[in-house]
Amino acid sequence: MLFLLTKIVWTFVKHQLLSHKTLGYNTLEEDDFSRWTAMLIDWNFIDTVFIDMDGTLLDLNFDNEFWTRHLPLRCSELLNQPLREVQDKIRSLLSEHLGTLNWYSTKFWSQELCVDILELKREISHLIKERPGGMLFLKTLLSMNKSRILLTNADRGDLRIKCSKTDLINNVDLIISSHDYGFPKESTKFWEHLRQNVNFDPQKALFIDDSEVVLHSAKIYGIAFLTGIEKPDSRAKKNKYSDFVALQHFDDLIRAN
């Protein structure tokens, strides 16, 4: 009953805040909105924290730099093809395979572009950076006895590169790639497979991800607590979410404890 009452109160307050934000009232400033709502999380009702990698724990700048600049340029050089032609092909493939495992598969891209994607990623791996406060947040979760599970659409090859440049592997209890299950996080089937392999209660789980599409998938499946990331790429504009709170700093969640 207490859990149900808390959920009802949370839903009402969130609706009121979203209404103020949507209608453009000055009741809350943009930065205060993210901070205020994040701190409404009651950690007594959360046992498991699912957390995304790229754009959530890691700065998305590496991935954006790779796909928009480094990959087209290197493909043009290696294959002796016009840069514009390579860019058009990459954009076309990205659009065609959006929301599928192929979109995230280094093997798929290596075959389609006739280059070694993992090797090209290593060329700029110095750009792989942790987002501020992420590792401290994971350490705090450990002290709170919360289960910390990394959920990513990156394949295992990509994961190895990211883990070699960060402290991820030492700060989570389990790392799951959607390629392990054959479905991306955008699909509710991913969550069904996750439930079959990991013991958790969806009503006592928090999921943090920078993709609104992925958050919607988790919501449909029944994950109770969901939040986005306000600025996944430190060098790009802020994300805009229609239906979810966007986390500005991991500190906001830590202070909620």
ABEGO torsion letter per residue (X at the ends): XAAAAAAAAAAAAAAAAAAAAAAGBAABBAAAAAAAAAAABBAAABABBBBBABGAABBAAAAAAAAAAAAAAAAAAAAGBBAAAAAAAAAAAAAAABGBAAAABAAAAAAAAGBBAAAAAAAAAAABBBBBGAAAAAAAAAAAGBBBBBBBABBAAAAAAAAAABAAAAABABBBBAAAAGBBAABAAAAAAAAAABBBBAAABBBBBABAAAAAAAAAAGBABBBBBABABAABBBBBBAABBBBABAAAAAAAX
